[in-house]
């Protein structure tokens, strides 16, 4: 139950807590002496930007929500930026119900294009185009959290109030897109094109263990792996006395020897 603040009815406290939650902030009960006060810690655009910048500095990117032109543009820009910085691995956390196929294929093509390996992690759910991005990660680096769900299906045409000729054109284009998605899935899994076509004919929901059996992921992540150990310290180099003034073969050697 919400805290009862002195001089403030319980219904008012409930209302303010609900308003804070709806606004994306957090309610904090602070006690100054004997009188508690209700304060708000509201997330600001500046703090949100700092959070994403911190993750980006650790070479971590996110696909959260629908796959749209905007989310695709942001992911492509982030992947290209990180690849210019270094060829170290990139980790992409995916929690999405899918979306626009062409926007998702743009992200997939960039994942294959850059030199940096992209490790993918499913959080929550990966459905439709998001599941293909999950499977398109670096071999050996595709994983899912244990409670996530993965779903594959064939693309929808999305035709409404079109002429019969346009419907036929869209149907042909849909078959080409379906063939491309089947090709991608069969490339990144042990399944053949015929097996993939049969599997995605209807909505195919998979647990992480079932996705592992079909080759869509490489492991089920129960715990976050520890960071790699730091490199050993290098010994400073000192100039031998014999190398000074006589041109001898003393050269450089580790200090202390």
C-alpha positions, 0 to 999 in steps of 0.5 A: 500500500502507498505510504501515508504522508502526514497531512495527506490523504491516502487517496491523494498519495495513490493519485500522485504515485499513479501520476508519477508512474504514468509519467515514466518517473519513480516515487521516492519517500524521503524522511526529513526528521519526523515528517516524511515527504513524497518526492519524484525522481523523473527521468530526463532526456539528458539522463536517458541519453547518458544511459544509452551513450554508456551502453554504446561505449561498451559496444552494446546496442538495443532493438526494443519495440517494433522494427521500423524505419526509425529503429533501423536507421538508428541501429545501422548508424550505431553498428557502422560507428562501432565498426569504425571505432574497432573490430571488437565484438558488438552485443545486440540485445533484441526484444521485439515483435518484428515489423517492417521486413525491408527495415529489418533486412537493412539491419541484417545486411549491415550486420553481415557487412561490417567487420565487427562480429555481432553477438545477439541476445534475445530478451523477452521475445523475438518474433518475425523479423526480430527472430531472423536478426537473432539468428543472423548474429555471429556463429557461436554468439547467439543466445537467449535468456531462459524465459524468452519466446521466439517466433517465426512465420512467413511475411504478410502482404499488407494489401488493403483496398487495392486493385486485383492487378496490384494484389497480384504484384504484391503477391509476387513481391511477397513470394520473393521476400518469403524466398529471401527470408527462407534463404537467410534462415537456412544459411544460419541454421542446419535446416534446409530450405524445404524444412524452413518453408514448412516451419514458417508456413504458420506461426511457429513459437519456440522456447529457447531450448527448442530454438537451440535444437533448430539452430536459431541460437547457440546457447541459453544464457542463464547468467551473464558471462564474466568479463575477460581478464585484463591483459598482463602488465608490461614491464618498462624497458631500460637502456643498458649502460653498455649500449651507451657510448660504444654502440654495443649490442646491449640494446633495450631490455626489461628493467630490473634484469 
